[in-house]
Amino acid sequence: MPPRESLSHTYPDHKVVLEKNPKRVRVRLGGQVVADSAATLIVRETNHDPVVYFPPEDVRFELLQSTAHESFCPFKGEASYWTIQVGERVAENAVWGYLNPFDEVSGLKGYVAFYRDRVEWDDAAT
């Protein structure tokens, strides 16, 4: 399959804006901290709710297992997914990130986001 291309130039009114988040955000599963950061990004995208992305150094990747699930965003690129396992608690495909995002959103590289309904959030950052 040929590489997919960004549609950012085709749809200039569609915006994906990355902002530094001034708040500390903590994510837990089963009471155990999975991510804790004062350096998250808030991604504001046209027609989507804001999403908090964590820098990789603030995520406990030893609790994550890469999965075969993938998705594609025509404005950000191919998304990879991870499942969280803490003891007996499992949150399937609860984490996603863009390992090689499109140039327009290159600041997302390596950052990951968590589905809010699959983990516990200590504070709302958006």
N, CA, C and O atoms as CSV, one atom per row, in Angstrom:
chain,resi,resn,atom,element,x,y,z
A,1,MET,N,N,0.840,-1.174,0.000
A,1,MET,CA,C,0.000,0.000,0.000
A,1,MET,C,C,0.890,1.243,0.000
A,1,MET,O,O,1.813,1.338,0.808
A,2,PRO,N,N,0.624,2.199,-0.897
A,2,PRO,CA,C,1.448,3.414,-0.929
A,2,PRO,C,C,1.187,4.247,0.330
A,2,PRO,O,O,0.114,4.158,0.927
A,3,PRO,N,N,2.175,5.057,0.730
A,3,PRO,CA,C,1.980,5.884,1.921
A,3,PRO,C,C,0.809,6.843,1.734
A,3,PRO,O,O,0.597,7.382,0.647
A,4,ARG,N,N,0.078,7.039,2.777
A,4,ARG,CA,C,-1.043,7.984,2.726
A,4,ARG,C,C,-0.507,9.393,2.923
A,4,ARG,O,O,0.529,9.608,3.552
A,5,GLU,N,N,-1.239,10.337,2.367
A,5,GLU,CA,C,-0.803,11.725,2.458
A,5,GLU,C,C,-1.778,12.543,3.291
A,5,GLU,O,O,-2.954,12.203,3.418
A,6,SER,N,N,-1.265,13.621,3.849
A,6,SER,CA,C,-2.070,14.535,4.642
A,6,SER,C,C,-3.075,15.272,3.764
A,6,SER,O,O,-2.785,15.610,2.617
A,7,LEU,N,N,-4.254,15.515,4.318
A,7,LEU,CA,C,-5.261,16.303,3.618
A,7,LEU,C,C,-5.297,17.748,4.108
A,7,LEU,O,O,-6.210,18.502,3.769
A,8,SER,N,N,-4.308,18.129,4.901
A,8,SER,CA,C,-4.284,19.483,5.463
A,8,SER,C,C,-4.307,20.563,4.385
A,8,SER,O,O,-4.946,21.600,4.563
A,9,HIS,N,N,-3.624,20.332,3.281
A,9,HIS,CA,C,-3.581,21.334,2.215
A,9,HIS,C,C,-4.881,21.342,1.409
A,9,HIS,O,O,-5.258,22.363,0.833
A,10,THR,N,N,-5.556,20.204,1.374
A,10,THR,CA,C,-6.816,20.091,0.644
A,10,THR,C,C,-7.957,20.752,1.416
A,10,THR,O,O,-8.883,21.302,0.821
A,11,TYR,N,N,-7.879,20.693,2.755
A,11,TYR,CA,C,-8.913,21.265,3.620
A,11,TYR,C,C,-8.282,22.287,4.574
A,11,TYR,O,O,-8.109,21.996,5.757
A,12,PRO,N,N,-7.938,23.473,4.075
A,12,PRO,CA,C,-7.232,24.463,4.900
A,12,PRO,C,C,-8.048,24.977,6.091
A,12,PRO,O,O,-7.472,25.531,7.028
A,13,ASP,N,N,-9.373,24.805,6.076
A,13,ASP,CA,C,-10.194,25.245,7.205
A,13,ASP,C,C,-10.177,24.250,8.358
A,13,ASP,O,O,-10.598,24.576,9.468
A,14,HIS,N,N,-9.695,23.044,8.102
A,14,HIS,CA,C,-9.592,22.038,9.165
A,14,HIS,C,C,-8.288,22.289,9.914
A,14,HIS,O,O,-7.203,22.218,9.336
A,15,LYS,N,N,-8.403,22.579,11.189
A,15,LYS,CA,C,-7.230,22.927,11.999
A,15,LYS,C,C,-6.916,21.843,13.014
A,15,LYS,O,O,-7.814,21.229,13.591
A,16,VAL,N,N,-5.630,21.619,13.220
A,16,VAL,CA,C,-5.130,20.787,14.305
A,16,VAL,C,C,-4.087,21.641,15.016
A,16,VAL,O,O,-3.002,21.885,14.490
A,17,VAL,N,N,-4.433,22.091,16.219
A,17,VAL,CA,C,-3.580,23.014,16.963
A,17,VAL,C,C,-3.051,22.305,18.206
A,17,VAL,O,O,-3.819,21.735,18.981
A,18,LEU,N,N,-1.729,22.347,18.388
A,18,LEU,CA,C,-1.082,21.771,19.562
A,18,LEU,C,C,-0.738,22.892,20.525
A,18,LEU,O,O,-0.077,23.861,20.154
A,19,GLU,N,N,-1.195,22.753,21.776
A,19,GLU,CA,C,-0.936,23.768,22.800
A,19,GLU,C,C,-0.292,23.113,24.013
A,19,GLU,O,O,-0.634,21.985,24.370
A,20,LYS,N,N,0.633,23.814,24.643
A,20,LYS,CA,C,1.166,23.336,25.915
A,20,LYS,C,C,0.070,23.451,26.963
A,20,LYS,O,O,-0.639,24.454,27.038
A,21,ASN,N,N,-0.053,22.412,27.764
A,21,ASN,CA,C,-1.066,22.387,28.806
A,21,ASN,C,C,-0.443,22.902,30.107
A,21,ASN,O,O,0.573,22.362,30.543
A,22,PRO,N,N,-1.016,23.921,30.735
A,22,PRO,CA,C,-0.430,24.450,31.965
A,22,PRO,C,C,-0.702,23.579,33.200
A,22,PRO,O,O,-0.116,23.808,34.258
A,23,LYS,N,N,-1.590,22.580,33.067
A,23,LYS,CA,C,-1.967,21.754,34.210
A,23,LYS,C,C,-1.220,20.426,34.249
A,23,LYS,O,O,-0.859,19.864,33.215
A,24,ARG,N,N,-1.000,19.945,35.455
A,24,ARG,CA,C,-0.470,18.594,35.631
A,24,ARG,C,C,-1.635,17.620,35.484
A,24,ARG,O,O,-2.720,17.851,36.016
A,25,VAL,N,N,-1.400,16.538,34.761
A,25,VAL,CA,C,-2.444,15.549,34.510
A,25,VAL,C,C,-1.912,14.170,34.886
A,25,VAL,O,O,-0.768,13.820,34.594
A,26,ARG,N,N,-2.775,13.399,35.542
A,26,ARG,CA,C,-2.385,12.055,35.985
A,26,ARG,C,C,-3.463,11.075,35.530
A,26,ARG,O,O,-4.657,11.334,35.680
A,27,VAL,N,N,-3.026,9.949,34.975
A,27,VAL,CA,C,-3.936,8.891,34.538
A,27,VAL,C,C,-3.626,7.639,35.344
A,27,VAL,O,O,-2.466,7.285,35.552
A,28,ARG,N,N,-4.696,6.970,35.797
A,28,ARG,CA,C,-4.546,5.732,36.574
A,28,ARG,C,C,-5.425,4.640,35.979
A,28,ARG,O,O,-6.402,4.908,35.279
A,29,LEU,N,N,-5.049,3.407,36.278
A,29,LEU,CA,C,-5.905,2.257,36.002
A,29,LEU,C,C,-5.841,1.387,37.249
A,29,LEU,O,O,-4.758,1.028,37.711
A,30,GLY,N,N,-6.997,1.057,37.784
A,30,GLY,CA,C,-7.031,0.266,39.000
A,30,GLY,C,C,-6.283,0.922,40.139
A,30,GLY,O,O,-5.734,0.234,41.000
A,31,GLY,N,N,-6.256,2.254,40.157
A,31,GLY,CA,C,-5.584,2.991,41.211
A,31,GLY,C,C,-4.090,3.178,40.999
A,31,GLY,O,O,-3.457,3.938,41.732
A,32,GLN,N,N,-3.518,2.508,40.021
A,32,GLN,CA,C,-2.078,2.626,39.770
A,32,GLN,C,C,-1.817,3.687,38.699
A,32,GLN,O,O,-2.495,3.726,37.672
A,33,VAL,N,N,-0.834,4.539,38.951
A,33,VAL,CA,C,-0.495,5.603,37.999
A,33,VAL,C,C,0.116,4.999,36.744
A,33,VAL,O,O,1.070,4.224,36.807
A,34,VAL,N,N,-0.453,5.371,35.603
A,34,VAL,CA,C,0.041,4.935,34.292
A,34,VAL,C,C,0.785,6.078,33.607
A,34,VAL,O,O,1.752,5.851,32.881
A,35,ALA,N,N,0.328,7.307,33.844
A,35,ALA,CA,C,0.983,8.490,33.273
A,35,ALA,C,C,0.800,9.653,34.240
A,35,ALA,O,O,-0.251,9.802,34.863
A,36,ASP,N,N,1.838,10.470,34.353
A,36,ASP,CA,C,1.806,11.624,35.250
A,36,ASP,C,C,2.716,12.678,34.633
A,36,ASP,O,O,3.920,12.462,34.492
A,37,SER,N,N,2.133,13.826,34.263
A,37,SER,CA,C,2.943,14.798,33.538
A,37,SER,C,C,2.481,16.232,33.771
A,37,SER,O,O,1.289,16.512,33.905
A,38,ALA,N,N,3.451,17.118,33.813
A,38,ALA,CA,C,3.205,18.556,33.813
A,38,ALA,C,C,3.607,19.135,32.457
A,38,ALA,O,O,3.718,20.352,32.302
A,39,ALA,N,N,3.825,18.253,31.476
A,39,ALA,CA,C,4.283,18.691,30.147
A,39,ALA,C,C,3.423,18.111,29.029
A,39,ALA,O,O,3.929,17.786,27.955
A,40,THR,N,N,2.112,17.981,29.286
A,40,THR,CA,C,1.234,17.444,28.245
A,40,THR,C,C,0.909,18.500,27.196
A,40,THR,O,O,1.135,19.695,27.388
A,41,LEU,N,N,0.375,18.021,26.095
A,41,LEU,CA,C,-0.131,18.888,25.038
A,41,LEU,C,C,-1.641,18.727,24.965
A,41,LEU,O,O,-2.171,17.635,25.173
A,42,ILE,N,N,-2.321,19.813,24.671
A,42,ILE,CA,C,-3.737,19.734,24.343
A,42,ILE,C,C,-3.831,19.897,22.833
A,42,ILE,O,O,-3.318,20.859,22.263
A,43,VAL,N,N,-4.497,18.937,22.197
A,43,VAL,CA,C,-4.686,19.003,20.755
A,43,VAL,C,C,-6.137,19.401,20.505
A,43,VAL,O,O,-7.075,18.708,20.896
A,44,ARG,N,N,-6.281,20.530,19.847
A,44,ARG,CA,C,-7.600,21.043,19.492
A,44,ARG,C,C,-7.745,20.890,17.982
A,44,ARG,O,O,-7.017,21.499,17.198
A,45,GLU,N,N,-8.709,20.058,17.605
A,45,GLU,CA,C,-8.920,19.763,16.187
A,45,GLU,C,C,-10.349,20.120,15.802
A,45,GLU,O,O,-11.283,19.874,16.565
A,46,THR,N,N,-10.513,20.692,14.635
A,46,THR,CA,C,-11.826,21.057,14.124
A,46,THR,C,C,-12.780,19.877,14.246
A,46,THR,O,O,-12.451,18.757,13.856
A,47,ASN,N,N,-13.957,20.138,14.788
A,47,ASN,CA,C,-15.041,19.151,14.937
A,47,ASN,C,C,-14.728,18.005,15.891
A,47,ASN,O,O,-15.376,16.961,15.821
A,48,HIS,N,N,-13.753,18.173,16.778
A,48,HIS,CA,C,-13.413,17.149,17.773
A,48,HIS,C,C,-13.265,17.807,19.141
A,48,HIS,O,O,-12.941,18.990,19.246
A,49,ASP,N,N,-13.508,17.024,20.179
A,49,ASP,CA,C,-13.221,17.506,21.527
A,49,ASP,C,C,-11.714,17.598,21.712
A,49,ASP,O,O,-10.971,16.860,21.064
A,50,PRO,N,N,-11.243,18.493,22.586
A,50,PRO,CA,C,-9.799,18.555,22.857
A,50,PRO,C,C,-9.301,17.231,23.439
A,50,PRO,O,O,-10.021,16.545,24.164
A,51,VAL,N,N,-8.057,16.888,23.106
A,51,VAL,CA,C,-7.444,15.643,23.577
A,51,VAL,C,C,-6.098,15.977,24.214
A,51,VAL,O,O,-5.325,16.772,23.679
A,52,VAL,N,N,-5.830,15.360,25.367
A,52,VAL,CA,C,-4.565,15.551,26.072
A,52,VAL,C,C,-3.599,14.450,25.641
A,52,VAL,O,O,-3.930,13.265,25.686
A,53,TYR,N,N,-2.398,14.859,25.222
A,53,TYR,CA,C,-1.342,13.922,24.817
A,53,TYR,C,C,-0.177,14.039,25.797
A,53,TYR,O,O,0.234,15.139,26.166
A,54,PHE,N,N,0.349,12.878,26.213
A,54,PHE,CA,C,1.433,12.804,27.184
A,54,PHE,C,C,2.770,12.555,26.500
A,54,PHE,O,O,2.845,11.765,25.559
A,55,PRO,N,N,3.827,13.221,26.963
A,55,PRO,CA,C,5.162,12.921,26.424
A,55,PRO,C,C,5.573,11.518,26.875
A,55,PRO,O,O,5.224,11.096,27.977
A,56,PRO,N,N,6.310,10.794,26.033
A,56,PRO,CA,C,6.638,9.396,26.341
A,56,PRO,C,C,7.393,9.202,27.647
A,56,PRO,O,O,7.231,8.174,28.304
A,57,GLU,N,N,8.213,10.169,28.033
A,57,GLU,CA,C,9.001,10.007,29.263
A,57,GLU,C,C,8.129,10.046,30.520
A,57,GLU,O,O,8.597,9.694,31.602
A,58,ASP,N,N,6.872,10.470,30.390
A,58,ASP,CA,C,5.981,10.543,31.541
A,58,ASP,C,C,4.912,9.443,31.546
A,58,ASP,O,O,3.941,9.507,32.299
A,59,VAL,N,N,5.110,8.446,30.701
A,59,VAL,CA,C,4.179,7.324,30.589
A,59,VAL,C,C,4.901,6.041,30.987
A,59,VAL,O,O,6.040,5.812,30.581
A,60,ARG,N,N,4.246,5.219,31.769
A,60,ARG,CA,C,4.833,3.952,32.214
A,60,ARG,C,C,4.586,2.880,31.137
A,60,ARG,O,O,3.656,2.080,31.236
A,61,PHE,N,N,5.430,2.889,30.126
A,61,PHE,CA,C,5.266,1.968,29.008
A,61,PHE,C,C,5.415,0.507,29.408
A,61,PHE,O,O,4.998,-0.379,28.662
A,62,GLU,N,N,6.008,0.236,30.585
A,62,GLU,CA,C,6.103,-1.155,31.028
A,62,GLU,C,C,4.719,-1.725,31.355
A,62,GLU,O,O,4.563,-2.941,31.465
A,63,LEU,N,N,3.711,-0.852,31.511
A,63,LEU,CA,C,2.339,-1.297,31.757
A,63,LEU,C,C,1.525,-1.395,30.471
A,63,LEU,O,O,0.364,-1.805,30.498
A,64,LEU,N,N,2.133,-1.018,29.341
A,64,LEU,CA,C,1.434,-1.006,28.055
A,64,LEU,C,C,1.928,-2.132,27.165
A,64,LEU,O,O,3.105,-2.491,27.174
A,65,GLN,N,N,1.004,-2.675,26.402
A,65,GLN,CA,C,1.333,-3.704,25.415
A,65,GLN,C,C,0.853,-3.220,24.049
A,65,GLN,O,O,-0.323,-2.903,23.870
A,66,SER,N,N,1.772,-3.168,23.093
A,66,SER,CA,C,1.423,-2.762,21.737
A,66,SER,C,C,0.420,-3.755,21.154
A,66,SER,O,O,0.524,-4.959,21.389
A,67,THR,N,N,-0.549,-3.247,20.396
A,67,THR,CA,C,-1.534,-4.119,19.769
A,67,THR,C,C,-1.462,-3.973,18.245
A,67,THR,O,O,-0.763,-3.104,17.724
A,68,ALA,N,N,-2.185,-4.827,17.556
A,68,ALA,CA,C,-2.214,-4.777,16.092
A,68,ALA,C,C,-3.213,-3.741,15.585
A,68,ALA,O,O,-3.260,-3.457,14.388
A,69,HIS,N,N,-4.010,-3.178,16.488
A,69,HIS,CA,C,-5.019,-2.202,16.082
A,69,HIS,C,C,-4.342,-0.940,15.556
A,69,HIS,O,O,-3.362,-0.467,16.132
A,70,GLU,N,N,-4.867,-0.404,14.468
A,70,GLU,CA,C,-4.375,0.846,13.887
A,70,GLU,C,C,-5.559,1.651,13.395
A,70,GLU,O,O,-6.631,1.104,13.137
A,71,SER,N,N,-5.360,2.949,13.268
A,71,SER,CA,C,-6.357,3.804,12.636
A,71,SER,C,C,-5.621,4.880,11.845
A,71,SER,O,O,-4.410,5.052,11.984
A,72,PHE,N,N,-6.362,5.591,11.024
A,72,PHE,CA,C,-5.762,6.619,10.194
A,72,PHE,C,C,-6.559,7.907,10.317
A,72,PHE,O,O,-7.784,7.903,10.193
A,73,CYS,N,N,-5.861,9.004,10.560
A,73,CYS,CA,C,-6.453,10.338,10.548
A,73,CYS,C,C,-5.849,11.076,9.357
A,73,CYS,O,O,-4.625,11.169,9.257
A,74,PRO,N,N,-6.660,11.596,8.464
A,74,PRO,CA,C,-6.114,12.283,7.292
A,74,PRO,C,C,-5.400,13.590,7.613
A,74,PRO,O,O,-4.823,14.213,6.722
A,75,PHE,N,N,-5.431,14.015,8.881
A,75,PHE,CA,C,-4.770,15.256,9.280
A,75,PHE,C,C,-3.597,15.030,10.229
A,75,PHE,O,O,-2.776,15.923,10.439
A,76,LYS,N,N,-3.524,13.816,10.805
A,76,LYS,CA,C,-2.430,13.514,11.733
A,76,LYS,C,C,-1.588,12.317,11.280
A,76,LYS,O,O,-0.381,12.293,11.521
A,77,GLY,N,N,-2.193,11.342,10.638
A,77,GLY,CA,C,-1.447,10.181,10.145
A,77,GLY,C,C,-1.932,8.870,10.741
A,77,GLY,O,O,-3.058,8.766,11.226
A,78,GLU,N,N,-1.050,7.863,10.692
A,78,GLU,CA,C,-1.353,6.521,11.205
A,78,GLU,C,C,-1.194,6.498,12.719
A,78,GLU,O,O,-0.177,6.940,13.253
A,79,ALA,N,N,-2.207,5.979,13.402
A,79,ALA,CA,C,-2.155,5.865,14.861
A,79,ALA,C,C,-1.880,4.422,15.261
A,79,ALA,O,O,-2.461,3.486,14.710
A,80,SER,N,N,-0.992,4.261,16.222
A,80,SER,CA,C,-0.715,2.967,16.841
A,80,SER,C,C,-1.445,2.918,18.174
A,80,SER,O,O,-1.755,3.956,18.758
A,81,TYR,N,N,-1.722,1.694,18.657
A,81,TYR,CA,C,-2.489,1.523,19.891
A,81,TYR,C,C,-1.782,0.601,20.867
A,81,TYR,O,O,-0.976,-0.252,20.493
A,82,TRP,N,N,-2.124,0.811,22.162
A,82,TRP,CA,C,-1.595,-0.015,23.237
A,82,TRP,C,C,-2.738,-0.376,24.183
A,82,TRP,O,O,-3.690,0.384,24.355
A,83,THR,N,N,-2.619,-1.543,24.784
A,83,THR,CA,C,-3.513,-1.983,25.848
A,83,THR,C,C,-2.774,-1.810,27.168
A,83,THR,O,O,-1.572,-2.063,27.251
A,84,ILE,N,N,-3.499,-1.378,28.200
A,84,ILE,CA,C,-2.921,-1.214,29.532
A,84,ILE,C,C,-3.289,-2.441,30.364
A,84,ILE,O,O,-4.436,-2.889,30.354
A,85,GLN,N,N,-2.308,-2.977,31.081
A,85,GLN,CA,C,-2.593,-4.053,32.027
A,85,GLN,C,C,-1.939,-3.737,33.359
A,85,GLN,O,O,-0.724,-3.558,33.455
A,86,VAL,N,N,-2.782,-3.674,34.387
A,86,VAL,CA,C,-2.331,-3.448,35.754
A,86,VAL,C,C,-2.946,-4.560,36.588
A,86,VAL,O,O,-4.142,-4.530,36.880
A,87,GLY,N,N,-2.142,-5.536,36.972
A,87,GLY,CA,C,-2.674,-6.684,37.698
A,87,GLY,C,C,-3.729,-7.375,36.854
A,87,GLY,O,O,-3.463,-7.772,35.719
A,88,GLU,N,N,-4.919,-7.518,37.403
A,88,GLU,CA,C,-6.028,-8.154,36.684
A,88,GLU,C,C,-6.805,-7.177,35.808
A,88,GLU,O,O,-7.618,-7.595,34.984
A,89,ARG,N,N,-6.560,-5.888,35.980
A,89,ARG,CA,C,-7.276,-4.863,35.206
A,89,ARG,C,C,-6.642,-4.703,33.830
A,89,ARG,O,O,-5.426,-4.556,33.703
A,90,VAL,N,N,-7.491,-4.735,32.802
A,90,VAL,CA,C,-7.036,-4.577,31.421
A,90,VAL,C,C,-7.926,-3.549,30.735
A,90,VAL,O,O,-9.151,-3.604,30.842
A,91,ALA,N,N,-7.303,-2.615,30.031
A,91,ALA,CA,C,-8.022,-1.626,29.221
A,91,ALA,C,C,-7.526,-1.780,27.789
A,91,ALA,O,O,-6.464,-1.278,27.420
A,92,GLU,N,N,-8.321,-2.487,26.994
A,92,GLU,CA,C,-7.946,-2.797,25.609
A,92,GLU,C,C,-7.865,-1.551,24.736
A,92,GLU,O,O,-8.771,-0.718,24.744
A,93,ASN,N,N,-6.794,-1.432,23.996
A,93,ASN,CA,C,-6.619,-0.329,23.040
A,93,ASN,C,C,-7.015,1.022,23.647
A,93,ASN,O,O,-7.667,1.840,22.997
A,94,ALA,N,N,-6.617,1.238,24.883
A,94,ALA,CA,C,-6.983,2.452,25.609
A,94,ALA,C,C,-6.039,3.616,25.351
A,94,ALA,O,O,-6.315,4.745,25.757
A,95,VAL,N,N,-4.930,3.344,24.680
A,95,VAL,CA,C,-3.892,4.357,24.445
A,95,VAL,C,C,-3.590,4.384,22.950
A,95,VAL,O,O,-3.513,3.338,22.306
A,96,TRP,N,N,-3.420,5.571,22.410
A,96,TRP,CA,C,-3.009,5.685,21.010
A,96,TRP,C,C,-2.005,6.809,20.854
A,96,TRP,O,O,-1.903,7.707,21.690
A,97,GLY,N,N,-1.268,6.733,19.761
A,97,GLY,CA,C,-0.294,7.775,19.473
A,97,GLY,C,C,0.161,7.697,18.037
A,97,GLY,O,O,-0.059,6.699,17.350
A,98,TYR,N,N,0.793,8.752,17.597
A,98,TYR,CA,C,1.294,8.870,16.218
A,98,TYR,C,C,2.814,8.785,16.257
A,98,TYR,O,O,3.494,9.743,16.624
A,99,LEU,N,N,3.333,7.626,15.873
A,99,LEU,CA,C,4.783,7.420,15.911
A,99,LEU,C,C,5.491,8.213,14.819
A,99,LEU,O,O,6.627,8.654,14.996
A,100,ASN,N,N,4.813,8.390,13.694
A,100,ASN,CA,C,5.345,9.167,12.574
A,100,ASN,C,C,4.248,10.066,12.012
A,100,ASN,O,O,3.745,9.820,10.916
A,101,PRO,N,N,3.878,11.101,12.753
A,101,PRO,CA,C,2.778,11.965,12.308
A,101,PRO,C,C,3.164,12.763,11.060
A,101,PRO,O,O,4.338,12.885,10.710
A,102,PHE,N,N,2.145,13.293,10.413
A,102,PHE,CA,C,2.395,14.165,9.272
A,102,PHE,C,C,3.204,15.380,9.725
A,102,PHE,O,O,3.160,15.769,10.892
A,103,ASP,N,N,3.936,15.967,8.796
A,103,ASP,CA,C,4.800,17.113,9.106
A,103,ASP,C,C,4.054,18.253,9.789
A,103,ASP,O,O,4.613,18.929,10.653
A,104,GLU,N,N,2.794,18.471,9.408
A,104,GLU,CA,C,2.020,19.584,9.961
A,104,GLU,C,C,1.802,19.453,11.471
A,104,GLU,O,O,1.563,20.447,12.158
A,105,VAL,N,N,1.885,18.233,11.976
A,105,VAL,CA,C,1.689,17.990,13.414
A,105,VAL,C,C,2.865,17.194,13.981
A,105,VAL,O,O,2.688,16.333,14.843
A,106,SER,N,N,4.045,17.489,13.493
A,106,SER,CA,C,5.236,16.731,13.902
A,106,SER,C,C,5.489,16.800,15.410
A,106,SER,O,O,6.166,15.933,15.962
A,107,GLY,N,N,4.955,17.819,16.076
A,107,GLY,CA,C,5.105,17.941,17.522
A,107,GLY,C,C,4.423,16.832,18.303
A,107,GLY,O,O,4.665,16.688,19.502
A,108,LEU,N,N,3.576,16.044,17.650
A,108,LEU,CA,C,2.900,14.911,18.303
A,108,LEU,C,C,3.757,13.646,18.343
A,108,LEU,O,O,3.409,12.681,19.023
A,109,LYS,N,N,4.856,13.650,17.628
A,109,LYS,CA,C,5.668,12.435,17.521
A,109,LYS,C,C,6.036,11.886,18.901
A,109,LYS,O,O,6.629,12.579,19.728
A,110,GLY,N,N,5.667,10.628,19.124
A,110,GLY,CA,C,5.992,9.951,20.371
A,110,GLY,C,C,5.010,10.182,21.502
A,110,GLY,O,O,4.990,9.411,22.461
A,111,TYR,N,N,4.195,11.220,21.418
A,111,TYR,CA,C,3.205,11.494,22.458
A,111,TYR,C,C,2.065,10.486,22.351
A,111,TYR,O,O,1.776,9.978,21.268
A,112,VAL,N,N,1.422,10.201,23.477
A,112,VAL,CA,C,0.285,9.281,23.475
A,112,VAL,C,C,-0.890,9.891,24.223
A,112,VAL,O,O,-0.721,10.738,25.100
A,113,ALA,N,N,-2.087,9.441,23.855
A,113,ALA,CA,C,-3.326,9.888,24.479
A,113,ALA,C,C,-4.074,8.676,25.036
A,113,ALA,O,O,-3.865,7.542,24.605
A,114,PHE,N,N,-4.940,8.943,25.994
A,114,PHE,CA,C,-5.719,7.899,26.657
A,114,PHE,C,C,-7.202,8.168,26.449
A,114,PHE,O,O,-7.651,9.309,26.561
A,115,TYR,N,N,-7.963,7.120,26.147
A,115,TYR,CA,C,-9.413,7.270,26.100
A,115,TYR,C,C,-9.913,7.543,27.513
A,115,TYR,O,O,-9.676,6.751,28.426
A,116,ARG,N,N,-10.596,8.652,27.688
A,116,ARG,CA,C,-11.046,9.080,29.019
A,116,ARG,C,C,-11.998,8.083,29.678
A,116,ARG,O,O,-12.036,7.984,30.905
A,117,ASP,N,N,-12.760,7.351,28.883
A,117,ASP,CA,C,-13.734,6.425,29.462
A,117,ASP,C,C,-13.133,5.055,29.806
A,117,ASP,O,O,-13.849,4.173,30.281
A,118,ARG,N,N,-11.838,4.868,29.574
A,118,ARG,CA,C,-11.196,3.581,29.854
A,118,ARG,C,C,-10.182,3.646,30.991
A,118,ARG,O,O,-9.661,2.617,31.421
A,119,VAL,N,N,-9.902,4.853,31.478
A,119,VAL,CA,C,-8.939,5.059,32.570
A,119,VAL,C,C,-9.512,6.084,33.543
A,119,VAL,O,O,-10.551,6.692,33.284
A,120,GLU,N,N,-8.815,6.266,34.672
A,120,GLU,CA,C,-9.232,7.276,35.649
A,120,GLU,C,C,-8.322,8.501,35.502
A,120,GLU,O,O,-7.104,8.373,35.382
A,121,TRP,N,N,-8.930,9.675,35.513
A,121,TRP,CA,C,-8.196,10.944,35.400
A,121,TRP,C,C,-8.228,11.642,36.748
A,121,TRP,O,O,-9.283,11.742,37.374
A,122,ASP,N,N,-7.085,12.122,37.194
A,122,ASP,CA,C,-7.031,12.839,38.466
A,122,ASP,C,C,-7.564,14.260,38.355
A,122,ASP,O,O,-8.134,14.784,39.312
A,123,ASP,N,N,-7.387,14.885,37.206
A,123,ASP,CA,C,-7.942,16.219,37.023
A,123,ASP,C,C,-8.205,16.463,35.560
A,123,ASP,O,O,-7.471,15.983,34.696
A,124,ALA,N,N,-9.246,17.205,35.287
A,124,ALA,CA,C,-9.606,17.538,33.906
A,124,ALA,C,C,-8.681,18.652,33.430
A,124,ALA,O,O,-8.545,19.684,34.088
A,125,ALA,N,N,-8.061,18.437,32.304
A,125,ALA,CA,C,-7.076,19.395,31.820
A,125,ALA,C,C,-7.594,20.249,30.684
A,125,ALA,O,O,-6.905,21.169,30.243
A,126,THR,N,N,-8.777,19.969,30.205
A,126,THR,CA,C,-9.244,20.719,29.045
A,126,THR,C,C,-10.448,21.561,29.369
A,126,THR,O,O,-10.967,22.257,28.497
